[in-house]
Amino acid sequence: MNDLANYNFAYLDEQTKRMIRRAILKAIAIPGYQVPFASREMPMPYGWGTGGVQVTASILGPSDVLKVIDQGADDTTNAVSIRAFFQKVANVAVTTRTADATIIQTRHRIPEEKLGEGQTLVYQVPIPEPLRFLEPRETETRKMHALEEYGLMHVKLYEDIARNGHIATTYAYPVKVEGRYVMDPSPTPKFDNPKMHMSEALQLFGAGREKRIYAVPPYTEVVSLDFEDHPFEVQKFDRPCALCGAENVYLDEVVLDDKGGRMFVCSDTDHCEDRRAHGHAGAMLAPAAKESQEAAE
Amino acid sequence: MSTQSQIYGGAFAEPVFEAQAVFRTLMDCFARPGTIGRLSTAASPPPPLGEASGAVALTLCDHDTPVWLSPALSKSAAPKWIAFHTGAAVTDTKNEARFAFFEKGAAVPGFDQFGLGSQEYPDRSTTLVVEVEALEGGQPLIGRGPGIKNGIVIAPKGLPDVFLDLWTANRAIFPRGIDLVVTSGETVLCLPRTTKLERE
């Protein structure tokens, strides 16, 4: 608490917060549109979530409970340091439990557990412009958004099909928000795209280096781009989580040795821990569980 | 002639936390159009500027946001109060203003006279803060759009008769358009430009 006196609450000065708050309100009013904002330098390098941190700092209050995840995990470097940052500069309560959090800052995943009305999901976004790799000029991409000219994006997806026989884009899969703006959902796996559609939680996106904020309000149509004969589909895994046995969740591959040993585990660590606490066990959880699995085989 | 105390008093006692609380209510209300938010920490601006409208000004206005005031507000102590507490410049040009304030019962000019943003930068538009008699008990309207699950009934009392026509025209030029904060006492109801309204 004594460290607090050196900073304004939540690190940012009030004028910066006001500027970001105005941008957030306009972003909510125009779902999927990227609002330019005067991104500040933060005490962490670009690419480490400076956009998400500025959004979180601007909406955070003393009664909030914060959860920070990095690729689904609460215990990786980025998540741990951002969580510690807000504990230090805002003295805010933190949690790893998805259901208890009021604000969840995330890098590249949406929690497996369904989010509710009182929750806000803040995404860290590296490149907010979905058309950037197709058209490098900002003046042009801005005009393309203004004219709703998204043919180029469909050409890109078509080229995927022509080369690979299917749409090979697996993350940062472009979506159309409320039938108007094409938006980059940040590099989340396309597995998470359906969770954005009609979500009960407010979703805010902050890109610090690129100086853009955008938003998807609750109950908003978010449709992944596709073709009639090549409909959008998410990744499927041919086995359940090795620790908790969960199916239909996003799995990370963990290499175990140099002899080809590997395991697939939930990317959402809180979801996995919660399931194990409730008695679910995967094939590789404990020796006892493993033996019984082998005996069955 | 306004008194000094009217101008220098009446701001937030705890600017950091009260501005945050007011902003969160506004954010939730913009994310869920039609819901009525109560600002737990109201400011006490000089009349005829309402409590909630004053709190919105303290929370969102500063030297970057020119403010337009209705004729009655311009003649009151409100311009000096806003200037002292937020540093925002008062402008006479409607389409330059980022925020526009109306006291209870003020005539609301056509929304298209305010900044609507451009097709490239639709965010550069005016947010109207309009105080009305009450947020309930008026002509019921059904709202649909982003942030609304199955349609929500709103019935602000004291909006101009032509409001629905103005709003429909505003909705038609999406993504351009104004956004609206309707206030009454210390309560707010927000209508982003995406909300479609129709009579029941």
Interface residues (C-beta under 8 A of the other chain):
Chain A: N8 F9 E14 Q15 K17 R18 M19 R21 R22 A23 I24 L25 K26 A27 I28 A29 I30 P31 Y33 V35 P36 S58 I59 L60 G61 P62 R142 K143 H145 A146 L147 E178 R180 Y181 L202 V216 P217 P218 Y219 T220 E221
Chain B: P15 V16 F17 A19 Q20 A21 F23 R24 L26 M27 D28 F30 A31 R32 T59 L60 C61 D62 D64 T65 R98 S118 Q119 E120 Y121 P122 D123 S125 T127 G145 P146 G147 I148 K149 F174 P175 D179 P192 R193 T194
